[in-house]
Amino acid sequence: MLLRIVEENIQNEFPSLQYSMNESNDTLIIKGPNDRVGNIEIEDDLEEIIVMVGNFTHWHAACYDQTISKDERDKQVSSEIIDFLRDLFSNKLILWGSHQTSGGFYNIDLALNEQDSPCEPSEVEQYFWSGEKYS
């Protein structure tokens, strides 16, 4: 199960991180800092991992490169998730929007100008993982 590899890497990279598993053991849940930000849910969908990013959005982590082994594909997927979590926990990602409308995240370290930004702070609330509002 791909989620087991992701879980092992999370334990290695973030040894003090507390998380839980759902009843069917196919979703790892990292409790968010508050209700507005929400939780991170990492769900094993057999062929890919679906990462629910709090109350904002979700994304799919997968590798379909058939020229490499399944083990290598799984390592690439896990590495992508660990990189995301590292940026998220260090407040490099801005979370915006919602699942009900549209939402997403972007890296604050990237050189964005007003035309590139997915939204203006006055249009929609934006948050860091720490729970602080970004403006």
A tleap script that builds the chain and sets N, CA, C and O, in Angstrom:
source leaprc.protein.ff14SB
mol = sequence {
  NMET LEU LEU ARG ILE VAL GLU GLU ASN ILE
  GLN ASN GLU PHE PRO SER LEU GLN TYR SER
  MET ASN GLU SER ASN ASP THR LEU ILE ILE
  LYS GLY PRO ASN ASP ARG VAL GLY ASN ILE
  GLU ILE GLU ASP ASP LEU GLU GLU ILE ILE
  VAL MET VAL GLY ASN PHE THR HIE TRP HIE
  ALA ALA CYS TYR ASP GLN THR ILE SER LYS
  ASP GLU ARG ASP LYS GLN VAL SER SER GLU
  ILE ILE ASP PHE LEU ARG ASP LEU PHE SER
  ASN LYS LEU ILE LEU TRP GLY SER HIE GLN
  THR SER GLY GLY PHE TYR ASN ILE ASP LEU
  ALA LEU ASN GLU GLN ASP SER PRO CYS GLU
  PRO SER GLU VAL GLU GLN TYR PHE TRP SER
  GLY GLU LYS TYR CSER
}
set mol.1.N position { 0.844 -1.178 0.000 }
set mol.1.CA position { 0.000 0.000 0.000 }
set mol.1.C position { 0.892 1.245 0.000 }
set mol.1.O position { 1.767 1.401 0.852 }
set mol.2.N position { 0.655 2.111 -0.957 }
set mol.2.CA position { 1.452 3.325 -1.129 }
set mol.2.C position { 1.432 4.209 0.119 }
set mol.2.O position { 2.437 4.835 0.454 }
set mol.3.N position { 0.306 4.260 0.795 }
set mol.3.CA position { 0.201 5.104 1.987 }
set mol.3.C position { 1.190 4.677 3.070 }
set mol.3.O position { 1.671 5.524 3.823 }
set mol.4.N position { 1.499 3.399 3.163 }
set mol.4.CA position { 2.466 2.926 4.172 }
set mol.4.C position { 3.848 3.532 3.911 }
set mol.4.O position { 4.548 3.907 4.851 }
set mol.5.N position { 4.234 3.626 2.660 }
set mol.5.CA position { 5.525 4.231 2.307 }
set mol.5.C position { 5.515 5.710 2.671 }
set mol.5.O position { 6.480 6.224 3.236 }
set mol.6.N position { 4.422 6.389 2.345 }
set mol.6.CA position { 4.290 7.805 2.694 }
set mol.6.C position { 4.352 7.973 4.211 }
set mol.6.O position { 5.040 8.864 4.711 }
set mol.7.N position { 3.641 7.126 4.936 }
set mol.7.CA position { 3.630 7.220 6.398 }
set mol.7.C position { 5.036 7.021 6.979 }
set mol.7.O position { 5.446 7.762 7.872 }
set mol.8.N position { 5.765 6.034 6.482 }
set mol.8.CA position { 7.137 5.808 6.963 }
set mol.8.C position { 8.008 7.036 6.725 }
set mol.8.O position { 8.790 7.426 7.592 }
set mol.9.N position { 7.871 7.642 5.554 }
set mol.9.CA position { 8.675 8.825 5.246 }
set mol.9.C position { 8.254 10.030 6.081 }
set mol.9.O position { 9.096 10.845 6.457 }
set mol.10.N position { 6.967 10.149 6.372 }
set mol.10.CA position { 6.501 11.216 7.265 }
set mol.10.C position { 7.109 11.024 8.652 }
set mol.10.O position { 7.573 11.986 9.264 }
set mol.11.N position { 7.108 9.794 9.148 }
set mol.11.CA position { 7.685 9.519 10.469 }
set mol.11.C position { 9.176 9.848 10.498 }
set mol.11.O position { 9.678 10.362 11.497 }
set mol.12.N position { 9.883 9.556 9.412 }
set mol.12.CA position { 11.317 9.851 9.348 }
set mol.12.C position { 11.588 11.350 9.244 }
set mol.12.O position { 12.497 11.866 9.893 }
set mol.13.N position { 10.805 12.039 8.435 }
set mol.13.CA position { 11.032 13.464 8.184 }
set mol.13.C position { 10.496 14.354 9.306 }
set mol.13.O position { 11.085 15.386 9.624 }
set mol.14.N position { 9.382 13.948 9.896 }
set mol.14.CA position { 8.712 14.752 10.933 }
set mol.14.C position { 8.434 13.865 12.149 }
set mol.14.O position { 7.277 13.550 12.427 }
set mol.15.N position { 9.479 13.460 12.875 }
set mol.15.CA position { 9.298 12.463 13.941 }
set mol.15.C position { 8.349 12.887 15.066 }
set mol.15.O position { 7.769 12.025 15.726 }
set mol.16.N position { 8.179 14.172 15.295 }
set mol.16.CA position { 7.290 14.602 16.382 }
set mol.16.C position { 5.869 14.905 15.897 }
set mol.16.O position { 5.010 15.273 16.697 }
set mol.17.N position { 5.620 14.755 14.607 }
set mol.17.CA position { 4.296 15.046 14.054 }
set mol.17.C position { 3.279 14.019 14.542 }
set mol.17.O position { 3.498 12.812 14.446 }
set mol.18.N position { 2.176 14.517 15.061 }
set mol.18.CA position { 1.100 13.631 15.488 }
set mol.18.C position { 0.049 13.563 14.389 }
set mol.18.O position { -0.308 14.579 13.793 }
set mol.19.N position { -0.437 12.371 14.133 }
set mol.19.CA position { -1.458 12.158 13.119 }
set mol.19.C position { -2.282 10.950 13.526 }
set mol.19.O position { -1.942 10.241 14.473 }
set mol.20.N position { -3.357 10.726 12.808 }
set mol.20.CA position { -4.188 9.553 13.057 }
set mol.20.C position { -4.521 8.909 11.716 }
set mol.20.O position { -4.272 9.481 10.655 }
set mol.21.N position { -5.084 7.716 11.787 }
set mol.21.CA position { -5.551 7.008 10.594 }
set mol.21.C position { -7.059 6.844 10.714 }
set mol.21.O position { -7.590 6.723 11.818 }
set mol.22.N position { -7.749 6.841 9.574 }
set mol.22.CA position { -9.187 6.597 9.627 }
set mol.22.C position { -9.438 5.113 9.906 }
set mol.22.O position { -8.496 4.322 9.976 }
set mol.23.N position { -10.701 4.742 10.065 }
set mol.23.CA position { -11.052 3.370 10.450 }
set mol.23.C position { -10.591 2.325 9.445 }
set mol.23.O position { -10.227 1.215 9.832 }
set mol.24.N position { -10.603 2.664 8.162 }
set mol.24.CA position { -10.200 1.687 7.151 }
set mol.24.C position { -8.703 1.742 6.840 }
set mol.24.O position { -8.228 1.035 5.952 }
set mol.25.N position { -7.966 2.573 7.563 }
set mol.25.CA position { -6.510 2.695 7.412 }
set mol.25.C position { -6.071 3.076 6.006 }
set mol.25.O position { -4.979 2.703 5.576 }
set mol.26.N position { -6.916 3.819 5.281 }
set mol.26.CA position { -6.504 4.268 3.956 }
set mol.26.C position { -6.343 5.784 3.875 }
set mol.26.O position { -6.098 6.331 2.800 }
set mol.27.N position { -6.483 6.465 5.022 }
set mol.27.CA position { -6.316 7.916 5.063 }
set mol.27.C position { -5.565 8.313 6.322 }
set mol.27.O position { -5.961 7.971 7.436 }
set mol.28.N position { -4.473 9.042 6.123 }
set mol.28.CA position { -3.684 9.586 7.218 }
set mol.28.C position { -4.162 11.019 7.441 }
set mol.28.O position { -4.262 11.794 6.490 }
set mol.29.N position { -4.457 11.374 8.686 }
set mol.29.CA position { -5.049 12.676 9.001 }
set mol.29.C position { -4.117 13.458 9.918 }
set mol.29.O position { -3.755 13.001 11.001 }
set mol.30.N position { -3.738 14.652 9.455 }
set mol.30.CA position { -2.913 15.566 10.243 }
set mol.30.C position { -3.822 16.707 10.677 }
set mol.30.O position { -4.321 17.466 9.847 }
set mol.31.N position { -4.029 16.821 11.971 }
set mol.31.CA position { -4.948 17.833 12.496 }
set mol.31.C position { -4.414 19.229 12.199 }
set mol.31.O position { -3.241 19.529 12.422 }
set mol.32.N position { -5.302 20.066 11.694 }
set mol.32.CA position { -4.943 21.437 11.374 }
set mol.32.C position { -4.872 22.318 12.605 }
set mol.32.O position { -5.286 21.911 13.691 }
set mol.33.N position { -4.347 23.528 12.440 }
set mol.33.CA position { -4.169 24.435 13.573 }
set mol.33.C position { -5.471 25.030 14.093 }
set mol.33.O position { -5.550 25.435 15.252 }
set mol.34.N position { -6.496 25.085 13.236 }
set mol.34.CA position { -7.793 25.614 13.655 }
set mol.34.C position { -8.859 25.155 12.656 }
set mol.34.O position { -8.546 24.549 11.632 }
set mol.35.N position { -10.120 25.455 12.972 }
set mol.35.CA position { -11.221 25.014 12.113 }
set mol.35.C position { -11.220 25.708 10.758 }
set mol.35.O position { -11.653 25.115 9.770 }
set mol.36.N position { -10.749 26.937 10.685 }
set mol.36.CA position { -10.755 27.660 9.410 }
set mol.36.C position { -9.782 27.036 8.414 }
set mol.36.O position { -10.088 26.935 7.226 }
set mol.37.N position { -8.626 26.622 8.888 }
set mol.37.CA position { -7.635 26.006 8.004 }
set mol.37.C position { -8.021 24.556 7.710 }
set mol.37.O position { -7.950 24.124 6.559 }
set mol.38.N position { -8.422 23.812 8.714 }
set mol.38.CA position { -8.813 22.419 8.520 }
set mol.38.C position { -7.633 21.463 8.574 }
set mol.38.O position { -6.502 21.866 8.843 }
set mol.39.N position { -7.910 20.201 8.315 }
set mol.39.CA position { -6.917 19.132 8.407 }
set mol.39.C position { -6.299 18.823 7.051 }
set mol.39.O position { -6.850 19.157 6.002 }
set mol.40.N position { -5.149 18.181 7.101 }
set mol.40.CA position { -4.566 17.574 5.909 }
set mol.40.C position { -4.969 16.105 5.948 }
set mol.40.O position { -4.764 15.426 6.954 }
set mol.41.N position { -5.539 15.620 4.858 }
set mol.41.CA position { -5.900 14.210 4.755 }
set mol.41.C position { -5.182 13.625 3.551 }
set mol.41.O position { -5.317 14.116 2.430 }
set mol.42.N position { -4.423 12.577 3.794 }
set mol.42.CA position { -3.637 11.929 2.754 }
set mol.42.C position { -4.257 10.558 2.524 }
set mol.42.O position { -4.108 9.649 3.342 }
set mol.43.N position { -4.956 10.421 1.401 }
set mol.43.CA position { -5.764 9.232 1.134 }
set mol.43.C position { -5.132 8.359 0.055 }
set mol.43.O position { -4.756 8.843 -1.013 }
set mol.44.N position { -5.022 7.076 0.350 }
set mol.44.CA position { -4.515 6.110 -0.620 }
set mol.44.C position { -5.653 5.701 -1.544 }
set mol.44.O position { -6.641 5.110 -1.108 }
set mol.45.N position { -5.505 6.021 -2.818 }
set mol.45.CA position { -6.516 5.687 -3.820 }
set mol.45.C position { -5.983 4.586 -4.740 }
set mol.45.O position { -6.338 4.520 -5.917 }
set mol.46.N position { -5.136 3.732 -4.193 }
set mol.46.CA position { -4.517 2.581 -4.848 }
set mol.46.C position { -3.512 2.971 -5.933 }
set mol.46.O position { -2.345 2.591 -5.832 }
set mol.47.N position { -3.910 3.703 -6.948 }
set mol.47.CA position { -2.992 4.097 -8.014 }
set mol.47.C position { -2.322 5.442 -7.751 }
set mol.47.O position { -1.340 5.791 -8.406 }
set mol.48.N position { -2.852 6.187 -6.801 }
set mol.48.CA position { -2.334 7.515 -6.494 }
set mol.48.C position { -2.683 7.865 -5.058 }
set mol.48.O position { -3.413 7.142 -4.380 }
set mol.49.N position { -2.144 8.991 -4.615 }
set mol.49.CA position { -2.492 9.541 -3.310 }
set mol.49.C position { -3.252 10.841 -3.558 }
set mol.49.O position { -2.828 11.670 -4.363 }
set mol.50.N position { -4.365 11.015 -2.870 }
set mol.50.CA position { -5.112 12.269 -2.934 }
set mol.50.C position { -4.827 13.019 -1.641 }
set mol.50.O position { -5.034 12.492 -0.548 }
set mol.51.N position { -4.352 14.248 -1.773 }
set mol.51.CA position { -4.019 15.070 -0.617 }
set mol.51.C position { -5.073 16.167 -0.498 }
set mol.51.O position { -5.146 17.072 -1.330 }
set mol.52.N position { -5.888 16.071 0.551 }
set mol.52.CA position { -6.873 17.107 0.849 }
set mol.52.C position { -6.154 18.176 1.661 }
set mol.52.O position { -5.617 17.898 2.734 }
set mol.53.N position { -6.148 19.393 1.144 }
set mol.53.CA position { -5.403 20.484 1.765 }
set mol.53.C position { -6.380 21.343 2.563 }
set mol.53.O position { -6.901 22.344 2.072 }
set mol.54.N position { -6.612 20.931 3.791 }
set mol.54.CA position { -7.500 21.668 4.675 }
set mol.54.C position { -8.854 21.915 4.047 }
set mol.54.O position { -9.404 21.051 3.365 }
set mol.55.N position { -9.384 23.101 4.282 }
set mol.55.CA position { -10.687 23.495 3.745 }
set mol.55.C position { -10.564 24.173 2.385 }
set mol.55.O position { -11.498 24.845 1.947 }
set mol.56.N position { -9.431 24.009 1.715 }
set mol.56.CA position { -9.140 24.822 0.549 }
set mol.56.C position { -9.179 24.082 -0.782 }
set mol.56.O position { -9.824 24.547 -1.721 }
set mol.57.N position { -8.517 22.961 -0.881 }
set mol.57.CA position { -8.377 22.302 -2.177 }
set mol.57.C position { -7.868 20.879 -1.978 }
set mol.57.O position { -7.735 20.416 -0.845 }
set mol.58.N position { -7.589 20.198 -3.060 }
set mol.58.CA position { -6.935 18.898 -3.009 }
set mol.58.C position { -6.056 18.761 -4.247 }
set mol.58.O position { -6.207 19.499 -5.220 }
set mol.59.N position { -5.142 17.808 -4.190 }
set mol.59.CA position { -4.325 17.509 -5.367 }
set mol.59.C position { -3.990 16.024 -5.372 }
set mol.59.O position { -4.101 15.337 -4.357 }
set mol.60.N position { -3.582 15.554 -6.532 }
set mol.60.CA position { -3.295 14.135 -6.735 }
set mol.60.C position { -1.793 13.951 -6.914 }
set mol.60.O position { -1.163 14.647 -7.711 }
set mol.61.N position { -1.232 13.017 -6.174 }
set mol.61.CA position { 0.185 12.682 -6.306 }
set mol.61.C position { 0.269 11.286 -6.920 }
set mol.61.O position { -0.201 10.307 -6.340 }
set mol.62.N position { 0.869 11.214 -8.094 }
set mol.62.CA position { 0.966 9.932 -8.789 }
set mol.62.C position { 2.179 9.945 -9.711 }
set mol.62.O position { 2.670 11.003 -10.105 }
set mol.63.N position { 2.642 8.768 -10.038 }
set mol.63.CA position { 3.705 8.607 -11.023 }
set mol.63.C position { 3.318 7.427 -11.909 }
set mol.63.O position { 3.193 6.297 -11.437 }
set mol.64.N position { 3.131 7.702 -13.181 }
set mol.64.CA position { 2.710 6.655 -14.115 }
set mol.64.C position { 3.825 6.254 -15.081 }
set mol.64.O position { 3.566 5.628 -16.109 }
set mol.65.N position { 5.057 6.616 -14.749 }
set mol.65.CA position { 6.209 6.304 -15.597 }
set mol.65.C position { 6.480 4.799 -15.557 }
set mol.65.O position { 6.992 4.282 -14.564 }
set mol.66.N position { 6.141 4.113 -16.620 }
set mol.66.CA position { 6.302 2.660 -16.672 }
set mol.66.C position { 7.735 2.231 -16.989 }
set mol.66.O position { 8.026 1.036 -17.036 }
set mol.67.N position { 8.635 3.199 -17.207 }
set mol.67.CA position { 10.027 2.844 -17.485 }
set mol.67.C position { 10.828 2.641 -16.203 }
set mol.67.O position { 11.987 2.229 -16.253 }
set mol.68.N position { 10.214 2.930 -15.054 }
set mol.68.CA position { 10.883 2.709 -13.770 }
set mol.68.C position { 10.062 1.714 -12.953 }
set mol.68.O position { 8.893 1.465 -13.248 }
set mol.69.N position { 10.680 1.159 -11.941 }
set mol.69.CA position { 10.008 0.136 -11.132 }
set mol.69.C position { 8.887 0.745 -10.290 }
set mol.69.O position { 8.846 1.954 -10.065 }
set mol.70.N position { 7.985 -0.113 -9.834 }
set mol.70.CA position { 6.901 0.344 -8.957 }
set mol.70.C position { 7.479 0.948 -7.683 }
set mol.70.O position { 6.974 1.959 -7.194 }
set mol.71.N position { 8.529 0.343 -7.144 }
set mol.71.CA position { 9.165 0.888 -5.943 }
set mol.71.C position { 9.669 2.307 -6.187 }
set mol.71.O position { 9.504 3.181 -5.336 }
set mol.72.N position { 10.280 2.536 -7.339 }
set mol.72.CA position { 10.788 3.872 -7.663 }
set mol.72.C position { 9.632 4.856 -7.860 }
set mol.72.O position { 9.723 6.007 -7.434 }
set mol.73.N position { 8.556 4.417 -8.498 }
set mol.73.CA position { 7.377 5.283 -8.657 }
set mol.73.C position { 6.810 5.665 -7.291 }
set mol.73.O position { 6.469 6.824 -7.056 }
set mol.74.N position { 6.713 4.681 -6.392 }
set mol.74.CA position { 6.199 4.949 -5.043 }
set mol.74.C position { 7.102 5.927 -4.294 }
set mol.74.O position { 6.611 6.802 -3.580 }
set mol.75.N position { 8.412 5.784 -4.453 }
set mol.75.CA position { 9.352 6.711 -3.812 }
set mol.75.C position { 9.161 8.128 -4.339 }
set mol.75.O position { 9.211 9.087 -3.568 }
set mol.76.N position { 8.942 8.270 -5.639 }
set mol.76.CA position { 8.737 9.599 -6.218 }
set mol.76.C position { 7.466 10.248 -5.680 }
set mol.76.O position { 7.462 11.437 -5.358 }
set mol.77.N position { 6.395 9.475 -5.582 }
set mol.77.CA position { 5.133 9.999 -5.051 }
set mol.77.C position { 5.326 10.431 -3.599 }
set mol.77.O position { 4.909 11.523 -3.212 }
set mol.78.N position { 5.947 9.588 -2.811 }
set mol.78.CA position { 6.168 9.907 -1.403 }
set mol.78.C position { 7.045 11.147 -1.257 }
set mol.78.O position { 6.778 11.998 -0.410 }
set mol.79.N position { 8.068 11.251 -2.062 }
set mol.79.CA position { 8.963 12.408 -2.021 }
set mol.79.C position { 8.211 13.704 -2.342 }
set mol.79.O position { 8.450 14.738 -1.718 }
set mol.80.N position { 7.314 13.640 -3.308 }
set mol.80.CA position { 6.510 14.811 -3.669 }
set mol.80.C position { 5.643 15.255 -2.487 }
set mol.80.O position { 5.501 16.451 -2.232 }
set mol.81.N position { 5.071 14.301 -1.778 }
set mol.81.CA position { 4.226 14.622 -0.623 }
set mol.81.C position { 5.066 15.189 0.518 }
set mol.81.O position { 4.656 16.151 1.167 }
set mol.82.N position { 6.227 14.610 0.765 }
set mol.82.CA position { 7.111 15.109 1.824 }
set mol.82.C position { 7.555 16.538 1.508 }
set mol.82.O position { 7.580 17.383 2.402 }
set mol.83.N position { 7.902 16.818 0.257 }
set mol.83.CA position { 8.288 18.182 -0.130 }
set mol.83.C position { 7.142 19.161 0.120 }
set mol.83.O position { 7.359 20.263 0.622 }
set mol.84.N position { 5.926 18.753 -0.232 }
set mol.84.CA position { 4.752 19.591 0.011 }
set mol.84.C position { 4.589 19.865 1.506 }
set mol.84.O position { 4.406 21.013 1.909 }
set mol.85.N position { 4.654 18.814 2.331 }
set mol.85.CA position { 4.473 18.981 3.772 }
set mol.85.C position { 5.573 19.857 4.373 }
set mol.85.O position { 5.304 20.672 5.255 }
set mol.86.N position { 6.794 19.694 3.905 }
set mol.86.CA position { 7.905 20.516 4.402 }
set mol.86.C position { 7.616 22.000 4.139 }
set mol.86.O position { 7.790 22.835 5.027 }
set mol.87.N position { 7.178 22.324 2.925 }
set mol.87.CA position { 6.838 23.713 2.597 }
set mol.87.C position { 5.622 24.188 3.384 }
set mol.87.O position { 5.587 25.325 3.854 }
set mol.88.N position { 4.632 23.323 3.528 }
set mol.88.CA position { 3.417 23.681 4.261 }
set mol.88.C position { 3.734 24.005 5.716 }
set mol.88.O position { 3.334 25.053 6.223 }
set mol.89.N position { 4.449 23.109 6.387 }
set mol.89.CA position { 4.737 23.281 7.810 }
set mol.89.C position { 5.673 24.453 8.080 }
set mol.89.O position { 5.682 24.987 9.189 }
set mol.90.N position { 6.456 24.861 7.093 }
set mol.90.CA position { 7.362 26.003 7.280 }
set mol.90.C position { 6.721 27.312 6.811 }
set mol.90.O position { 7.407 28.322 6.652 }
set mol.91.N position { 5.408 27.290 6.593 }
set mol.91.CA position { 4.642 28.481 6.189 }
set mol.91.C position { 5.140 29.098 4.888 }
set mol.91.O position { 5.127 30.319 4.734 }
set mol.92.N position { 5.578 28.262 3.958 }
set mol.92.CA position { 5.952 28.747 2.632 }
set mol.92.C position { 4.777 28.707 1.667 }
set mol.92.O position { 4.834 29.304 0.592 }
set mol.93.N position { 3.712 28.004 2.045 }
set mol.93.CA position { 2.547 27.890 1.173 }
set mol.93.C position { 1.407 28.749 1.696 }
set mol.93.O position { 1.124 28.765 2.893 }
set mol.94.N position { 0.762 29.456 0.792 }
set mol.94.CA position { -0.428 30.240 1.105 }
set mol.94.C position { -1.630 29.423 0.641 }
set mol.94.O position { -1.699 29.024 -0.522 }
set mol.95.N position { -2.572 29.175 1.540 }
set mol.95.CA position { -3.786 28.417 1.240 }
set mol.95.C position { -4.913 29.407 1.015 }
set mol.95.O position { -5.067 30.354 1.787 }
set mol.96.N position { -5.704 29.203 -0.031 }
set mol.96.CA position { -6.758 30.170 -0.345 }
set mol.96.C position { -7.992 29.466 -0.883 }
set mol.96.O position { -7.912 28.343 -1.380 }
set mol.97.N position { -9.134 30.135 -0.781 }
set mol.97.CA position { -10.372 29.644 -1.374 }
set mol.97.C position { -11.074 28.615 -0.526 }
set mol.97.O position { -10.971 28.622 0.701 }
set mol.98.N position { -11.808 27.708 -1.206 }
set mol.98.CA position { -12.541 26.660 -0.502 }
set mol.98.C position { -12.888 25.535 -1.465 }
set mol.98.O position { -12.796 25.694 -2.682 }
set mol.99.N position { -13.291 24.387 -0.902 }
set mol.99.CA position { -13.761 23.269 -1.722 }
set mol.99.C position { -15.093 23.606 -2.385 }
set mol.99.O position { -15.404 23.069 -3.448 }
set mol.100.N position { -15.886 24.488 -1.771 }
set mol.100.CA position { -17.206 24.811 -2.294 }
set mol.100.C position { -17.123 25.683 -3.548 }
set mol.100.O position { -17.978 25.578 -4.428 }
set mol.101.N position { -16.125 26.525 -3.638 }
set mol.101.CA position { -15.986 27.386 -4.816 }
set mol.101.C position { -14.746 26.936 -5.572 }
set mol.101.O position { -14.781 25.934 -6.286 }
set mol.102.N position { -13.697 27.640 -5.424 }
set mol.102.CA position { -12.415 27.201 -5.963 }
set mol.102.C position { -11.358 27.564 -4.944 }
set mol.102.O position { -11.543 28.472 -4.133 }
set mol.103.N position { -10.274 26.863 -4.990 }
set mol.103.CA position { -9.223 27.120 -4.024 }
set mol.103.C position { -7.916 26.541 -4.495 }
set mol.103.O position { -7.839 25.913 -5.551 }
set mol.104.N position { -6.902 26.757 -3.712 }
set mol.104.CA position { -5.596 26.248 -4.069 }
set mol.104.C position { -4.560 26.672 -3.060 }
set mol.104.O position { -4.872 27.061 -1.934 }
set mol.105.N position { -3.328 26.588 -3.490 }
set mol.105.CA position { -2.209 27.038 -2.674 }
set mol.105.C position { -1.103 27.465 -3.615 }
set mol.105.O position { -1.027 27.017 -4.759 }
set mol.106.N position { -0.250 28.335 -3.117 }
set mol.106.CA position { 0.919 28.729 -3.893 }
set mol.106.C position { 2.070 28.999 -2.943 }
set mol.106.O position { 1.866 29.291 -1.765 }
set mol.107.N position { 3.280 28.899 -3.471 }
set mol.107.CA position { 4.487 29.067 -2.680 }
set mol.107.C position { 4.845 30.544 -2.608 }
set mol.107.O position { 5.027 31.195 -3.636 }
set mol.108.N position { 4.945 31.065 -1.403 }
set mol.108.CA position { 5.217 32.483 -1.198 }
set mol.108.C position { 6.624 32.864 -1.670 }
set mol.108.O position { 6.882 34.033 -1.955 }
set mol.109.N position { 7.534 31.889 -1.754 }
set mol.109.CA position { 8.903 32.169 -2.185 }
set mol.109.C position { 9.031 32.367 -3.693 }
set mol.109.O position { 10.044 32.879 -4.168 }
set mol.110.N position { 8.015 31.965 -4.441 }
set mol.110.CA position { 8.083 32.144 -5.886 }
set mol.110.C position { 7.807 33.598 -6.227 }
set mol.110.O position { 7.025 34.265 -5.549 }
set mol.111.N position { 8.434 34.076 -7.254 }
set mol.111.CA position { 8.286 35.479 -7.650 }
set mol.111.C position { 6.948 35.662 -8.364 }
set mol.111.O position { 6.863 35.534 -9.585 }
set mol.112.N position { 5.922 35.959 -7.599 }
set mol.112.CA position { 4.600 36.210 -8.172 }
set mol.112.C position { 4.365 37.709 -8.242 }
set mol.112.O position { 4.699 38.443 -7.312 }
set mol.113.N position { 3.799 38.151 -9.331 }
set mol.113.CA position { 3.345 39.531 -9.357 }
set mol.113.C position { 1.822 39.504 -9.347 }
set mol.113.O position { 1.229 38.426 -9.324 }
set mol.114.N position { 1.190 40.648 -9.364 }
set mol.114.CA position { -0.266 40.683 -9.230 }
set mol.114.C position { -0.972 39.919 -10.341 }
set mol.114.O position { -2.022 39.323 -10.098 }
set mol.115.N position { -0.425 39.919 -11.559 }
set mol.115.CA position { -1.077 39.188 -12.645 }
set mol.115.C position { -0.973 37.674 -12.451 }
set mol.115.O position { -1.857 36.935 -12.884 }
set mol.116.N position { 0.101 37.205 -11.802 }
set mol.116.CA position { 0.306 35.770 -11.622 }
set mol.116.C position { -0.424 35.210 -10.411 }
set mol.116.O position { -0.715 34.015 -10.359 }
set mol.117.N position { -0.720 36.059 -9.442 }
set mol.117.CA position { -1.330 35.596 -8.208 }
set mol.117.C position { -2.716 35.026 -8.483 }
set mol.117.O position { -3.468 35.606 -9.266 }
set mol.118.N position { -3.072 33.905 -7.860 }
set mol.118.CA position { -4.382 33.302 -8.102 }
set mol.118.C position { -5.539 34.143 -7.580 }
set mol.118.O position { -6.673 33.974 -8.027 }
set mol.119.N position { -5.276 35.026 -6.663 }
set mol.119.CA position { -6.339 35.866 -6.124 }
set mol.119.C position { -5.722 37.032 -5.373 }
set mol.119.O position { -4.546 37.005 -5.010 }
set mol.120.N position { -6.507 38.026 -5.152 }
set mol.120.CA position { -6.082 39.164 -4.351 }
set mol.120.C position { -6.495 38.911 -2.902 }
set mol.120.O position { -7.580 38.380 -2.663 }
set mol.121.N position { -5.662 39.276 -1.935 }
set mol.121.CA position { -6.039 39.054 -0.533 }
set mol.121.C position { -7.386 39.664 -0.166 }
set mol.121.O position { -8.076 39.144 0.711 }
set mol.122.N position { -7.771 40.754 -0.820 }
set mol.122.CA position { -9.056 41.371 -0.490 }
set mol.122.C position { -10.232 40.572 -1.044 }
set mol.122.O position { -11.360 40.746 -0.583 }
set mol.123.N position { -9.992 39.694 -2.027 }
set mol.123.CA position { -11.069 38.921 -2.643 }
set mol.123.C position { -11.411 37.653 -1.861 }
set mol.123.O position { -12.568 37.235 -1.839 }
set mol.124.N position { -10.438 37.054 -1.236 }
set mol.124.CA position { -10.648 35.779 -0.559 }
set mol.124.C position { -9.650 35.670 0.591 }
set mol.124.O position { -8.525 36.160 0.494 }
set mol.125.N position { -10.064 35.031 1.664 }
set mol.125.CA position { -9.152 34.859 2.792 }
set mol.125.C position { -8.053 33.870 2.420 }
set mol.125.O position { -8.297 32.859 1.761 }
set mol.126.N position { -6.845 34.184 2.858 }
set mol.126.CA position { -5.693 33.336 2.602 }
set mol.126.C position { -4.996 33.064 3.932 }
set mol.126.O position { -4.921 33.940 4.794 }
set mol.127.N position { -4.490 31.846 4.088 }
set mol.127.CA position { -3.908 31.435 5.359 }
set mol.127.C position { -2.598 30.695 5.161 }
set mol.127.O position { -2.352 30.076 4.125 }
set mol.128.N position { -1.763 30.780 6.194 }
set mol.128.CA position { -0.616 29.892 6.333 }
set mol.128.C position { -1.088 28.661 7.102 }
set mol.128.O position { -2.134 28.703 7.750 }
set mol.129.N position { -0.330 27.569 7.038 }
set mol.129.CA position { -0.661 26.370 7.808 }
set mol.129.C position { -0.715 26.673 9.301 }
set mol.129.O position { -1.494 26.053 10.025 }
set mol.130.N position { 0.088 27.604 9.767 }
set mol.130.CA position { 0.110 27.940 11.192 }
set mol.130.C position { -1.228 28.492 11.671 }
set mol.130.O position { -1.466 28.591 12.875 }
set mol.131.N position { -2.101 28.850 10.733 }
set mol.131.CA position { -3.398 29.409 11.088 }
set mol.131.C position { -3.453 30.911 10.947 }
set mol.131.O position { -4.529 31.504 11.018 }
set mol.132.N position { -2.296 31.537 10.748 }
set mol.132.CA position { -2.260 32.989 10.576 }
set mol.132.C position { -2.830 33.368 9.216 }
set mol.132.O position { -2.613 32.675 8.222 }
set mol.133.N position { -3.560 34.473 9.186 }
set mol.133.CA position { -4.068 34.987 7.920 }
set mol.133.C position { -2.930 35.651 7.159 }
set mol.133.O position { -2.056 36.285 7.751 }
set mol.134.N position { -2.953 35.499 5.848 }
set mol.134.CA position { -2.005 36.175 4.971 }
set mol.134.C position { -2.729 37.349 4.335 }
set mol.134.O position { -3.856 37.216 3.857 }
set mol.135.N position { -2.076 38.487 4.335 }
set mol.135.CA position { -2.696 39.647 3.676 }
set mol.135.C position { -1.642 40.473 2.983 }
set mol.135.O position { -1.961 41.493 2.371 }
savepdb mol mol.pdb
quit
